[in-house]
Amino acid sequence: MEKELICICCPKGCHLKVDAEVNKVTGNTCPRGAEYGINEVTNPVRVITTTAKVVNGYLPVVPVKTDKPIPKGLNFKCMDEINKATIEAPVKIGDILIENVLGTGVNIVATRNIKAI
């Protein structure tokens, strides 16, 4: 089965054709496009970026992200875990706010400093 994708590895946006049965990619202009195409059809992953609630901070939320990509099928469950969390200020960039989310080995980290009030 052949699948058509647009590569997101660089600004070129190559139009890829990926045959997952034989692990063949065409249309890429660099090796990263071939790797992206195979990974996207066999094991798609995403980095989650969102916000988490903060208490006793000068802002009510802190921007957060996963420190590594997680399987695409876990996106909504990951968001549920982040939405359940309440973070106590102060928060520093890089602080691990949720460790090993959903047993993936991936952490949720802060991407902004939030001072305590």
Biopython code that builds the backbone (N, CA, C, O; Angstrom):
import numpy as np
from Bio.PDB.StructureBuilder import StructureBuilder

atoms = [
    (1, "MET", "N", (0.831, -1.172, 0.000)),
    (1, "MET", "CA", (0.000, 0.000, 0.000)),
    (1, "MET", "C", (0.884, 1.246, 0.000)),
    (1, "MET", "O", (1.778, 1.372, 0.837)),
    (2, "GLU", "N", (0.644, 2.148, -0.916)),
    (2, "GLU", "CA", (1.434, 3.365, -1.031)),
    (2, "GLU", "C", (0.683, 4.529, -0.396)),
    (2, "GLU", "O", (-0.517, 4.703, -0.609)),
    (3, "LYS", "N", (1.408, 5.323, 0.389)),
    (3, "LYS", "CA", (0.817, 6.472, 1.060)),
    (3, "LYS", "C", (1.564, 7.724, 0.640)),
    (3, "LYS", "O", (2.788, 7.701, 0.510)),
    (4, "GLU", "N", (0.836, 8.829, 0.424)),
    (4, "GLU", "CA", (1.451, 10.090, 0.044)),
    (4, "GLU", "C", (1.508, 11.014, 1.256)),
    (4, "GLU", "O", (0.524, 11.174, 1.977)),
    (5, "LEU", "N", (2.678, 11.620, 1.467)),
    (5, "LEU", "CA", (2.913, 12.522, 2.587)),
    (5, "LEU", "C", (3.666, 13.740, 2.115)),
    (5, "LEU", "O", (4.264, 13.729, 1.039)),
    (6, "ILE", "N", (3.643, 14.785, 2.908)),
    (6, "ILE", "CA", (4.523, 15.928, 2.695)),
    (6, "ILE", "C", (5.518, 15.915, 3.839)),
    (6, "ILE", "O", (5.131, 15.909, 5.007)),
    (7, "CYS", "N", (6.788, 15.911, 3.506)),
    (7, "CYS", "CA", (7.849, 15.848, 4.502)),
    (7, "CYS", "C", (7.903, 17.160, 5.288)),
    (7, "CYS", "O", (7.766, 18.243, 4.720)),
    (8, "ILE", "N", (8.104, 17.043, 6.605)),
    (8, "ILE", "CA", (8.184, 18.221, 7.467)),
    (8, "ILE", "C", (9.581, 18.399, 8.068)),
    (8, "ILE", "O", (9.756, 19.179, 9.004)),
    (9, "CYS", "N", (10.562, 17.692, 7.543)),
    (9, "CYS", "CA", (11.913, 17.760, 8.106)),
    (9, "CYS", "C", (12.635, 19.056, 7.778)),
    (9, "CYS", "O", (13.533, 19.456, 8.520)),
    (10, "CYS", "N", (12.278, 19.714, 6.705)),
    (10, "CYS", "CA", (12.917, 20.973, 6.339)),
    (10, "CYS", "C", (11.892, 21.814, 5.575)),
    (10, "CYS", "O", (10.799, 21.329, 5.286)),
    (11, "PRO", "N", (12.221, 23.043, 5.250)),
    (11, "PRO", "CA", (11.264, 23.921, 4.560)),
    (11, "PRO", "C", (10.914, 23.513, 3.124)),
    (11, "PRO", "O", (9.967, 24.058, 2.557)),
    (12, "LYS", "N", (11.638, 22.585, 2.529)),
    (12, "LYS", "CA", (11.347, 22.189, 1.145)),
    (12, "LYS", "C", (9.968, 21.552, 0.990)),
    (12, "LYS", "O", (9.303, 21.767, -0.023)),
    (13, "GLY", "N", (9.529, 20.774, 1.974)),
    (13, "GLY", "CA", (8.213, 20.149, 1.904)),
    (13, "GLY", "C", (8.083, 19.158, 0.765)),
    (13, "GLY", "O", (7.126, 19.215, -0.006)),
    (14, "CYS", "N", (9.035, 18.255, 0.655)),
    (14, "CYS", "CA", (9.023, 17.266, -0.429)),
    (14, "CYS", "C", (7.746, 16.424, -0.385)),
    (14, "CYS", "O", (7.261, 16.067, 0.689)),
    (15, "HIS", "N", (7.215, 16.118, -1.562)),
    (15, "HIS", "CA", (6.049, 15.248, -1.673)),
    (15, "HIS", "C", (6.547, 13.806, -1.750)),
    (15, "HIS", "O", (7.142, 13.389, -2.743)),
    (16, "LEU", "N", (6.293, 13.064, -0.689)),
    (16, "LEU", "CA", (6.797, 11.703, -0.576)),
    (16, "LEU", "C", (5.737, 10.691, -0.964)),
    (16, "LEU", "O", (4.543, 10.899, -0.746)),
    (17, "LYS", "N", (6.188, 9.606, -1.537)),
    (17, "LYS", "CA", (5.353, 8.425, -1.739)),
    (17, "LYS", "C", (6.040, 7.311, -0.972)),
    (17, "LYS", "O", (7.199, 6.987, -1.232)),
    (18, "VAL", "N", (5.319, 6.727, -0.025)),
    (18, "VAL", "CA", (5.900, 5.725, 0.862)),
    (18, "VAL", "C", (5.186, 4.399, 0.656)),
    (18, "VAL", "O", (3.966, 4.307, 0.789)),
    (19, "ASP", "N", (5.956, 3.386, 0.331)),
    (19, "ASP", "CA", (5.435, 2.017, 0.234)),
    (19, "ASP", "C", (5.899, 1.284, 1.485)),
    (19, "ASP", "O", (7.046, 0.843, 1.565)),
    (20, "ALA", "N", (5.005, 1.158, 2.461)),
    (20, "ALA", "CA", (5.359, 0.576, 3.762)),
    (20, "ALA", "C", (5.659, -0.910, 3.667)),
    (20, "ALA", "O", (6.391, -1.444, 4.501)),
    (21, "GLU", "N", (5.113, -1.582, 2.678)),
    (21, "GLU", "CA", (5.319, -3.030, 2.552)),
    (21, "GLU", "C", (6.771, -3.369, 2.236)),
    (21, "GLU", "O", (7.282, -4.395, 2.687)),
    (22, "VAL", "N", (7.438, -2.514, 1.463)),
    (22, "VAL", "CA", (8.828, -2.773, 1.095)),
    (22, "VAL", "C", (9.780, -1.708, 1.646)),
    (22, "VAL", "O", (10.958, -1.678, 1.287)),
    (23, "ASN", "N", (9.258, -0.818, 2.535)),
    (23, "ASN", "CA", (10.053, 0.259, 3.127)),
    (23, "ASN", "C", (10.780, 1.086, 2.069)),
    (23, "ASN", "O", (11.991, 1.292, 2.152)),
    (24, "LYS", "N", (10.025, 1.558, 1.073)),
    (24, "LYS", "CA", (10.608, 2.359, -0.002)),
    (24, "LYS", "C", (9.949, 3.733, -0.020)),
    (24, "LYS", "O", (8.725, 3.857, 0.034)),
    (25, "VAL", "N", (10.795, 4.767, -0.099)),
    (25, "VAL", "CA", (10.314, 6.147, -0.154)),
    (25, "VAL", "C", (10.836, 6.790, -1.428)),
    (25, "VAL", "O", (12.017, 6.665, -1.754)),
    (26, "THR", "N", (9.956, 7.481, -2.150)),
    (26, "THR", "CA", (10.369, 8.247, -3.320)),
    (26, "THR", "C", (9.891, 9.686, -3.144)),
    (26, "THR", "O", (8.946, 9.955, -2.402)),
    (27, "GLY", "N", (10.559, 10.601, -3.839)),
    (27, "GLY", "CA", (10.184, 12.006, -3.789)),
    (27, "GLY", "C", (11.001, 12.820, -2.805)),
    (27, "GLY", "O", (10.928, 14.049, -2.807)),
    (28, "ASN", "N", (11.782, 12.151, -1.960)),
    (28, "ASN", "CA", (12.605, 12.874, -0.990)),
    (28, "ASN", "C", (13.884, 13.374, -1.662)),
    (28, "ASN", "O", (14.407, 12.743, -2.580)),
    (29, "THR", "N", (14.375, 14.521, -1.186)),
    (29, "THR", "CA", (15.631, 15.044, -1.718)),
    (29, "THR", "C", (16.788, 14.871, -0.740)),
    (29, "THR", "O", (17.918, 15.258, -1.035)),
    (30, "CYS", "N", (16.505, 14.285, 0.432)),
    (30, "CYS", "CA", (17.576, 14.035, 1.408)),
    (30, "CYS", "C", (17.250, 12.781, 2.210)),
    (30, "CYS", "O", (16.107, 12.325, 2.202)),
    (31, "PRO", "N", (18.225, 12.225, 2.894)),
    (31, "PRO", "CA", (17.990, 11.001, 3.679)),
    (31, "PRO", "C", (17.002, 11.197, 4.828)),
    (31, "PRO", "O", (16.329, 10.251, 5.236)),
    (32, "ARG", "N", (16.914, 12.429, 5.353)),
    (32, "ARG", "CA", (15.964, 12.673, 6.443)),
    (32, "ARG", "C", (14.530, 12.450, 5.978)),
    (32, "ARG", "O", (13.697, 11.972, 6.748)),
    (33, "GLY", "N", (14.238, 12.791, 4.735)),
    (33, "GLY", "CA", (12.898, 12.594, 4.194)),
    (33, "GLY", "C", (12.540, 11.123, 4.109)),
    (33, "GLY", "O", (11.402, 10.738, 4.381)),
    (34, "ALA", "N", (13.506, 10.303, 3.733)),
    (34, "ALA", "CA", (13.257, 8.862, 3.660)),
    (34, "ALA", "C", (12.973, 8.307, 5.055)),
    (34, "ALA", "O", (12.043, 7.521, 5.238)),
    (35, "GLU", "N", (13.769, 8.714, 6.026)),
    (35, "GLU", "CA", (13.563, 8.247, 7.408)),
    (35, "GLU", "C", (12.215, 8.719, 7.936)),
    (35, "GLU", "O", (11.486, 7.946, 8.557)),
    (36, "TYR", "N", (11.878, 9.987, 7.694)),
    (36, "TYR", "CA", (10.587, 10.524, 8.135)),
    (36, "TYR", "C", (9.433, 9.741, 7.520)),
    (36, "TYR", "O", (8.494, 9.369, 8.224)),
    (37, "GLY", "N", (9.492, 9.489, 6.224)),
    (37, "GLY", "CA", (8.412, 8.778, 5.539)),
    (37, "GLY", "C", (8.174, 7.391, 6.113)),
    (37, "GLY", "O", (7.032, 7.011, 6.372)),
    (38, "ILE", "N", (9.241, 6.638, 6.311)),
    (38, "ILE", "CA", (9.098, 5.284, 6.879)),
    (38, "ILE", "C", (8.531, 5.351, 8.296)),
    (38, "ILE", "O", (7.610, 4.609, 8.639)),
    (39, "ASN", "N", (9.085, 6.244, 9.113)),
    (39, "ASN", "CA", (8.607, 6.360, 10.494)),
    (39, "ASN", "C", (7.152, 6.805, 10.558)),
    (39, "ASN", "O", (6.396, 6.323, 11.401)),
    (40, "GLU", "N", (6.756, 7.705, 9.691)),
    (40, "GLU", "CA", (5.393, 8.234, 9.734)),
    (40, "GLU", "C", (4.349, 7.170, 9.387)),
    (40, "GLU", "O", (3.235, 7.221, 9.907)),
    (41, "VAL", "N", (4.674, 6.231, 8.539)),
    (41, "VAL", "CA", (3.686, 5.199, 8.206)),
    (41, "VAL", "C", (3.797, 3.961, 9.110)),
    (41, "VAL", "O", (2.829, 3.212, 9.240)),
    (42, "THR", "N", (4.947, 3.738, 9.726)),
    (42, "THR", "CA", (5.094, 2.547, 10.565)),
    (42, "THR", "C", (4.922, 2.835, 12.051)),
    (42, "THR", "O", (4.365, 2.008, 12.774)),
    (43, "ASN", "N", (5.390, 3.993, 12.523)),
    (43, "ASN", "CA", (5.310, 4.330, 13.946)),
    (43, "ASN", "C", (5.274, 5.848, 14.103)),
    (43, "ASN", "O", (6.279, 6.446, 14.486)),
    (44, "PRO", "N", (4.131, 6.484, 13.812)),
    (44, "PRO", "CA", (4.076, 7.942, 13.897)),
    (44, "PRO", "C", (4.193, 8.428, 15.341)),
    (44, "PRO", "O", (3.582, 7.864, 16.248)),
    (45, "VAL", "N", (4.980, 9.475, 15.541)),
    (45, "VAL", "CA", (5.170, 10.067, 16.866)),
    (45, "VAL", "C", (4.982, 11.578, 16.767)),
    (45, "VAL", "O", (5.113, 12.163, 15.692)),
    (46, "ARG", "N", (4.672, 12.203, 17.911)),
    (46, "ARG", "CA", (4.472, 13.645, 17.966)),
    (46, "ARG", "C", (5.032, 14.206, 19.269)),
    (46, "ARG", "O", (5.049, 13.526, 20.295)),
    (47, "VAL", "N", (5.486, 15.450, 19.214)),
    (47, "VAL", "CA", (5.823, 16.212, 20.417)),
    (47, "VAL", "C", (4.553, 16.966, 20.799)),
    (47, "VAL", "O", (3.935, 17.622, 19.961)),
    (48, "ILE", "N", (4.172, 16.866, 22.067)),
    (48, "ILE", "CA", (2.972, 17.545, 22.558)),
    (48, "ILE", "C", (3.390, 18.890, 23.155)),
    (48, "ILE", "O", (4.316, 18.944, 23.964)),
    (49, "THR", "N", (2.723, 19.964, 22.768)),
    (49, "THR", "CA", (2.926, 21.276, 23.375)),
    (49, "THR", "C", (1.573, 21.800, 23.820)),
    (49, "THR", "O", (0.606, 21.770, 23.059)),
    (50, "THR", "N", (1.507, 22.284, 25.062)),
    (50, "THR", "CA", (0.249, 22.777, 25.619)),
    (50, "THR", "C", (0.567, 23.607, 26.851)),
    (50, "THR", "O", (1.692, 24.081, 27.007)),
    (51, "THR", "N", (-0.412, 23.787, 27.724)),
    (51, "THR", "CA", (-0.193, 24.485, 28.982)),
    (51, "THR", "C", (-0.709, 23.633, 30.134)),
    (51, "THR", "O", (-1.569, 22.770, 29.960)),
    (52, "ALA", "N", (-0.152, 23.901, 31.330)),
    (52, "ALA", "CA", (-0.589, 23.214, 32.553)),
    (52, "ALA", "C", (-0.937, 24.270, 33.600)),
    (52, "ALA", "O", (-0.364, 25.359, 33.617)),
    (53, "LYS", "N", (-1.889, 23.928, 34.476)),
    (53, "LYS", "CA", (-2.330, 24.851, 35.525)),
    (53, "LYS", "C", (-1.221, 25.090, 36.544)),
    (53, "LYS", "O", (-0.477, 24.180, 36.906)),
    (54, "VAL", "N", (-1.133, 26.346, 36.999)),
    (54, "VAL", "CA", (-0.159, 26.737, 38.022)),
    (54, "VAL", "C", (-0.918, 27.356, 39.191)),
    (54, "VAL", "O", (-1.841, 28.144, 38.988)),
    (55, "VAL", "N", (-0.531, 27.001, 40.410)),
    (55, "VAL", "CA", (-1.077, 27.654, 41.600)),
    (55, "VAL", "C", (0.016, 28.480, 42.251)),
    (55, "VAL", "O", (1.192, 28.118, 42.235)),
    (56, "ASN", "N", (-0.404, 29.606, 42.828)),
    (56, "ASN", "CA", (0.500, 30.533, 43.513)),
    (56, "ASN", "C", (1.569, 31.111, 42.586)),
    (56, "ASN", "O", (2.677, 31.427, 43.021)),
    (57, "GLY", "N", (1.225, 31.243, 41.313)),
    (57, "GLY", "CA", (2.148, 31.830, 40.353)),
    (57, "GLY", "C", (1.604, 33.139, 39.827)),
    (57, "GLY", "O", (0.410, 33.409, 39.954)),
    (58, "TYR", "N", (2.465, 33.960, 39.234)),
    (58, "TYR", "CA", (1.995, 35.238, 38.707)),
    (58, "TYR", "C", (1.228, 35.062, 37.399)),
    (58, "TYR", "O", (0.611, 36.008, 36.910)),
    (59, "LEU", "N", (1.264, 33.855, 36.829)),
    (59, "LEU", "CA", (0.426, 33.499, 35.681)),
    (59, "LEU", "C", (-0.347, 32.230, 36.045)),
    (59, "LEU", "O", (0.150, 31.417, 36.825)),
    (60, "PRO", "N", (-1.553, 32.041, 35.498)),
    (60, "PRO", "CA", (-2.365, 30.874, 35.866)),
    (60, "PRO", "C", (-1.957, 29.570, 35.177)),
    (60, "PRO", "O", (-2.364, 28.488, 35.599)),
    (61, "VAL", "N", (-1.150, 29.677, 34.116)),
    (61, "VAL", "CA", (-0.713, 28.482, 33.384)),
    (61, "VAL", "C", (0.751, 28.629, 32.995)),
    (61, "VAL", "O", (1.292, 29.733, 32.939)),
    (62, "VAL", "N", (1.381, 27.482, 32.727)),
    (62, "VAL", "CA", (2.759, 27.459, 32.246)),
    (62, "VAL", "C", (2.789, 26.650, 30.950)),
    (62, "VAL", "O", (2.180, 25.583, 30.880)),
    (63, "PRO", "N", (3.491, 27.142, 29.922)),
    (63, "PRO", "CA", (3.623, 26.334, 28.713)),
    (63, "PRO", "C", (4.515, 25.121, 28.983)),
    (63, "PRO", "O", (5.533, 25.222, 29.667)),
    (64, "VAL", "N", (4.116, 23.987, 28.437)),
    (64, "VAL", "CA", (4.838, 22.728, 28.641)),
    (64, "VAL", "C", (4.958, 21.981, 27.330)),
    (64, "VAL", "O", (4.249, 22.273, 26.367)),
    (65, "LYS", "N", (5.874, 21.003, 27.301)),
    (65, "LYS", "CA", (6.004, 20.133, 26.130)),
    (65, "LYS", "C", (6.594, 18.805, 26.568)),
    (65, "LYS", "O", (7.151, 18.687, 27.660)),
    (66, "THR", "N", (6.464, 17.812, 25.707)),
    (66, "THR", "CA", (7.146, 16.549, 25.956)),
    (66, "THR", "C", (8.607, 16.735, 25.599)),
    (66, "THR", "O", (8.926, 17.454, 24.653)),
    (67, "ASP", "N", (9.510, 16.090, 26.351)),
    (67, "ASP", "CA", (10.932, 16.253, 26.044)),
    (67, "ASP", "C", (11.387, 15.347, 24.908)),
    (67, "ASP", "O", (12.510, 15.479, 24.423)),
    (68, "LYS", "N", (10.528, 14.433, 24.482)),
    (68, "LYS", "CA", (10.764, 13.575, 23.315)),
    (68, "LYS", "C", (9.402, 13.294, 22.681)),
    (68, "LYS", "O", (8.372, 13.473, 23.332)),
    (69, "PRO", "N", (9.381, 12.868, 21.455)),
    (69, "PRO", "CA", (8.093, 12.513, 20.843)),
    (69, "PRO", "C", (7.479, 11.286, 21.518)),
    (69, "PRO", "O", (8.184, 10.412, 22.023)),
    (70, "ILE", "N", (6.144, 11.248, 21.510)),
    (70, "ILE", "CA", (5.420, 10.084, 22.021)),
    (70, "ILE", "C", (4.610, 9.486, 20.872)),
    (70, "ILE", "O", (4.339, 10.168, 19.884)),
    (71, "PRO", "N", (4.224, 8.214, 20.996)),
    (71, "PRO", "CA", (3.398, 7.625, 19.938)),
    (71, "PRO", "C", (2.122, 8.437, 19.710)),
    (71, "PRO", "O", (1.460, 8.849, 20.662)),
    (72, "LYS", "N", (1.796, 8.656, 18.472)),
    (72, "LYS", "CA", (0.648, 9.488, 18.097)),
    (72, "LYS", "C", (-0.647, 9.012, 18.748)),
    (72, "LYS", "O", (-1.503, 9.828, 19.090)),
    (73, "GLY", "N", (-0.793, 7.728, 18.919)),
    (73, "GLY", "CA", (-2.003, 7.177, 19.528)),
    (73, "GLY", "C", (-2.184, 7.541, 20.993)),
    (73, "GLY", "O", (-3.270, 7.354, 21.541)),
    (74, "LEU", "N", (-1.148, 8.054, 21.639)),
    (74, "LEU", "CA", (-1.232, 8.433, 23.053)),
    (74, "LEU", "C", (-1.457, 9.929, 23.253)),
    (74, "LEU", "O", (-1.475, 10.393, 24.393)),
    (75, "ASN", "N", (-1.627, 10.691, 22.180)),
    (75, "ASN", "CA", (-1.774, 12.146, 22.295)),
    (75, "ASN", "C", (-2.880, 12.554, 23.261)),
    (75, "ASN", "O", (-2.645, 13.368, 24.154)),
    (76, "PHE", "N", (-4.078, 12.006, 23.100)),
    (76, "PHE", "CA", (-5.204, 12.421, 23.936)),
    (76, "PHE", "C", (-5.039, 11.977, 25.381)),
    (76, "PHE", "O", (-5.412, 12.713, 26.295)),
    (77, "LYS", "N", (-4.489, 10.789, 25.606)),
    (77, "LYS", "CA", (-4.243, 10.329, 26.970)),
    (77, "LYS", "C", (-3.186, 11.202, 27.646)),
    (77, "LYS", "O", (-3.290, 11.504, 28.835)),
    (78, "CYS", "N", (-2.174, 11.603, 26.884)),
    (78, "CYS", "CA", (-1.138, 12.487, 27.412)),
    (78, "CYS", "C", (-1.748, 13.834, 27.795)),
    (78, "CYS", "O", (-1.436, 14.379, 28.853)),
    (79, "MET", "N", (-2.603, 14.362, 26.949)),
    (79, "MET", "CA", (-3.274, 15.623, 27.259)),
    (79, "MET", "C", (-4.128, 15.501, 28.520)),
    (79, "MET", "O", (-4.182, 16.432, 29.323)),
    (80, "ASP", "N", (-4.789, 14.370, 28.696)),
    (80, "ASP", "CA", (-5.581, 14.146, 29.916)),
    (80, "ASP", "C", (-4.699, 14.218, 31.155)),
    (80, "ASP", "O", (-5.084, 14.818, 32.159)),
    (81, "GLU", "N", (-3.514, 13.607, 31.089)),
    (81, "GLU", "CA", (-2.592, 13.623, 32.228)),
    (81, "GLU", "C", (-2.113, 15.043, 32.526)),
    (81, "GLU", "O", (-2.020, 15.438, 33.688)),
    (82, "ILE", "N", (-1.814, 15.799, 31.490)),
    (82, "ILE", "CA", (-1.367, 17.177, 31.683)),
    (82, "ILE", "C", (-2.500, 18.018, 32.267)),
    (82, "ILE", "O", (-2.268, 18.839, 33.154)),
    (83, "ASN", "N", (-3.721, 17.817, 31.776)),
    (83, "ASN", "CA", (-4.864, 18.587, 32.266)),
    (83, "ASN", "C", (-5.192, 18.281, 33.725)),
    (83, "ASN", "O", (-5.749, 19.133, 34.418)),
    (84, "LYS", "N", (-4.859, 17.084, 34.204)),
    (84, "LYS", "CA", (-5.086, 16.719, 35.609)),
    (84, "LYS", "C", (-4.066, 17.375, 36.533)),
    (84, "LYS", "O", (-4.334, 17.563, 37.719)),
    (85, "ALA", "N", (-2.906, 17.720, 36.001)),
    (85, "ALA", "CA", (-1.798, 18.224, 36.825)),
    (85, "ALA", "C", (-2.040, 19.666, 37.273)),
    (85, "ALA", "O", (-2.594, 20.482, 36.537)),
    (86, "THR", "N", (-1.608, 19.951, 38.498)),
    (86, "THR", "CA", (-1.565, 21.311, 39.013)),
    (86, "THR", "C", (-0.150, 21.534, 39.529)),
    (86, "THR", "O", (0.326, 20.803, 40.398)),
    (87, "ILE", "N", (0.511, 22.537, 38.992)),
    (87, "ILE", "CA", (1.918, 22.786, 39.277)),
    (87, "ILE", "C", (2.043, 23.921, 40.280)),
    (87, "ILE", "O", (1.392, 24.956, 40.134)),
    (88, "GLU", "N", (2.870, 23.734, 41.291)),
    (88, "GLU", "CA", (3.109, 24.760, 42.308)),
    (88, "GLU", "C", (4.254, 25.673, 41.837)),
    (88, "GLU", "O", (5.332, 25.202, 41.474)),
    (89, "ALA", "N", (3.994, 26.989, 41.850)),
    (89, "ALA", "CA", (5.037, 27.960, 41.505)),
    (89, "ALA", "C", (6.039, 28.043, 42.653)),
    (89, "ALA", "O", (5.655, 27.806, 43.799)),
    (90, "PRO", "N", (7.287, 28.363, 42.399)),
    (90, "PRO", "CA", (7.877, 28.811, 41.140)),
    (90, "PRO", "C", (8.209, 27.641, 40.210)),
    (90, "PRO", "O", (8.428, 26.512, 40.649)),
    (91, "VAL", "N", (8.238, 27.949, 38.924)),
    (91, "VAL", "CA", (8.565, 26.973, 37.895)),
    (91, "VAL", "C", (9.705, 27.538, 37.057)),
    (91, "VAL", "O", (9.697, 28.719, 36.709)),
    (92, "LYS", "N", (10.675, 26.707, 36.735)),
    (92, "LYS", "CA", (11.797, 27.140, 35.898)),
    (92, "LYS", "C", (11.784, 26.368, 34.577)),
    (92, "LYS", "O", (11.350, 25.217, 34.525)),
    (93, "ILE", "N", (12.258, 27.006, 33.526)),
    (93, "ILE", "CA", (12.371, 26.346, 32.228)),
    (93, "ILE", "C", (13.163, 25.052, 32.400)),
    (93, "ILE", "O", (14.225, 25.043, 33.022)),
    (94, "GLY", "N", (12.647, 23.981, 31.854)),
    (94, "GLY", "CA", (13.325, 22.685, 31.926)),
    (94, "GLY", "C", (12.913, 21.833, 33.105)),
    (94, "GLY", "O", (13.255, 20.651, 33.152)),
    (95, "ASP", "N", (12.176, 22.403, 34.078)),
    (95, "ASP", "CA", (11.694, 21.597, 35.204)),
    (95, "ASP", "C", (10.836, 20.446, 34.685)),
    (95, "ASP", "O", (9.985, 20.634, 33.816)),
    (96, "ILE", "N", (11.069, 19.265, 35.225)),
    (96, "ILE", "CA", (10.224, 18.122, 34.882)),
    (96, "ILE", "C", (8.967, 18.221, 35.732)),
    (96, "ILE", "O", (9.031, 18.144, 36.959)),
    (97, "LEU", "N", (7.835, 18.391, 35.081)),
    (97, "LEU", "CA", (6.574, 18.565, 35.780)),
    (97, "LEU", "C", (5.816, 17.253, 35.920)),
    (97, "LEU", "O", (5.141, 17.027, 36.924)),
    (98, "ILE", "N", (5.923, 16.396, 34.928)),
    (98, "ILE", "CA", (5.355, 15.044, 34.987)),
    (98, "ILE", "C", (6.434, 14.106, 34.464)),
    (98, "ILE", "O", (6.866, 14.223, 33.318)),
    (99, "GLU", "N", (6.860, 13.189, 35.298)),
    (99, "GLU", "CA", (7.924, 12.264, 34.921)),
    (99, "GLU", "C", (7.325, 10.995, 34.317)),
    (99, "GLU", "O", (6.327, 10.473, 34.814)),
    (100, "ASN", "N", (7.936, 10.511, 33.254)),
    (100, "ASN", "CA", (7.566, 9.239, 32.631)),
    (100, "ASN", "C", (6.062, 9.156, 32.350)),
    (100, "ASN", "O", (5.395, 8.218, 32.786)),
    (101, "VAL", "N", (5.539, 10.136, 31.626)),
    (101, "VAL", "CA", (4.107, 10.197, 31.357)),
    (101, "VAL", "C", (3.641, 8.930, 30.638)),
    (101, "VAL", "O", (4.222, 8.526, 29.631)),
    (102, "LEU", "N", (2.608, 8.323, 31.159)),
    (102, "LEU", "CA", (1.988, 7.114, 30.593)),
    (102, "LEU", "C", (2.978, 5.960, 30.422)),
    (102, "LEU", "O", (2.765, 5.089, 29.578)),
    (103, "GLY", "N", (4.048, 5.941, 31.206)),
    (103, "GLY", "CA", (5.035, 4.865, 31.122)),
    (103, "GLY", "C", (5.836, 4.869, 29.836)),
    (103, "GLY", "O", (6.392, 3.839, 29.455)),
    (104, "THR", "N", (5.908, 6.010, 29.157)),
    (104, "THR", "CA", (6.606, 6.095, 27.867)),
    (104, "THR", "C", (8.093, 6.401, 28.003)),
    (104, "THR", "O", (8.845, 6.268, 27.038)),
    (105, "GLY", "N", (8.523, 6.812, 29.203)),
    (105, "GLY", "CA", (9.892, 7.259, 29.369)),
    (105, "GLY", "C", (10.085, 8.710, 28.962)),
    (105, "GLY", "O", (11.206, 9.218, 28.965)),
    (106, "VAL", "N", (8.993, 9.374, 28.614)),
    (106, "VAL", "CA", (9.012, 10.767, 28.180)),
    (106, "VAL", "C", (8.503, 11.639, 29.333)),
    (106, "VAL", "O", (7.548, 11.283, 30.023)),
    (107, "ASN", "N", (9.156, 12.780, 29.523)),
    (107, "ASN", "CA", (8.767, 13.699, 30.589)),
    (107, "ASN", "C", (8.052, 14.915, 30.024)),
    (107, "ASN", "O", (8.271, 15.302, 28.876)),
    (108, "ILE", "N", (7.190, 15.515, 30.849)),
    (108, "ILE", "CA", (6.575, 16.793, 30.515)),
    (108, "ILE", "C", (7.397, 17.858, 31.203)),
    (108, "ILE", "O", (7.560, 17.829, 32.423)),
    (109, "VAL", "N", (7.924, 18.817, 30.421)),
    (109, "VAL", "CA", (8.807, 19.849, 30.962)),
    (109, "VAL", "C", (8.241, 21.245, 30.737)),
    (109, "VAL", "O", (7.498, 21.492, 29.787)),
    (110, "ALA", "N", (8.614, 22.154, 31.641)),
    (110, "ALA", "CA", (8.208, 23.548, 31.530)),
    (110, "ALA", "C", (9.044, 24.241, 30.454)),
    (110, "ALA", "O", (10.230, 23.958, 30.290)),
    (111, "THR", "N", (8.400, 25.155, 29.727)),
    (111, "THR", "CA", (9.117, 25.912, 28.701)),
    (111, "THR", "C", (9.113, 27.408, 28.987)),
    (111, "THR", "O", (9.417, 28.218, 28.112)),
    (112, "ARG", "N", (8.760, 27.771, 30.243)),
    (112, "ARG", "CA", (8.789, 29.172, 30.657)),
    (112, "ARG", "C", (8.958, 29.241, 32.162)),
    (112, "ARG", "O", (8.507, 28.357, 32.889)),
    (113, "ASN", "N", (9.603, 30.287, 32.619)),
    (113, "ASN", "CA", (9.707, 30.540, 34.048)),
    (113, "ASN", "C", (8.417, 31.191, 34.553)),
    (113, "ASN", "O", (7.874, 32.091, 33.913)),
    (114, "ILE", "N", (7.939, 30.726, 35.699)),
    (114, "ILE", "CA", (6.792, 31.328, 36.359)),
    (114, "ILE", "C", (7.185, 31.616, 37.803)),
    (114, "ILE", "O", (7.471, 30.696, 38.570)),
    (115, "LYS", "N", (7.199, 32.890, 38.168)),
    (115, "LYS", "CA", (7.557, 33.265, 39.535)),
    (115, "LYS", "C", (6.375, 33.037, 40.470)),
    (115, "LYS", "O", (5.217, 33.103, 40.056)),
    (116, "ALA", "N", (6.681, 32.768, 41.731)),
    (116, "ALA", "CA", (5.651, 32.628, 42.753)),
    (116, "ALA", "C", (5.167, 34.015, 43.166)),
    (116, "ALA", "O", (5.906, 34.996, 43.083)),
    (117, "ILE", "N", (3.921, 34.078, 43.609)),
    (117, "ILE", "CA", (3.405, 35.363, 44.120)),
    (117, "ILE", "C", (3.352, 35.346, 45.627)),
    (117, "ILE", "O", (2.947, 36.333, 46.242)),
]
sb = StructureBuilder()
sb.init_structure("model")
sb.init_model(0)
sb.init_chain("A")
sb.init_seg("    ")
for serial, (resi, resn, name, xyz) in enumerate(atoms, 1):
    if name == "N":
        sb.init_residue(resn, " ", resi, " ")
    sb.init_atom(name, np.array(xyz, "f"), 0.0, 1.0, " ", f" {name:<3s}", serial, name[0])
structure = sb.get_structure()
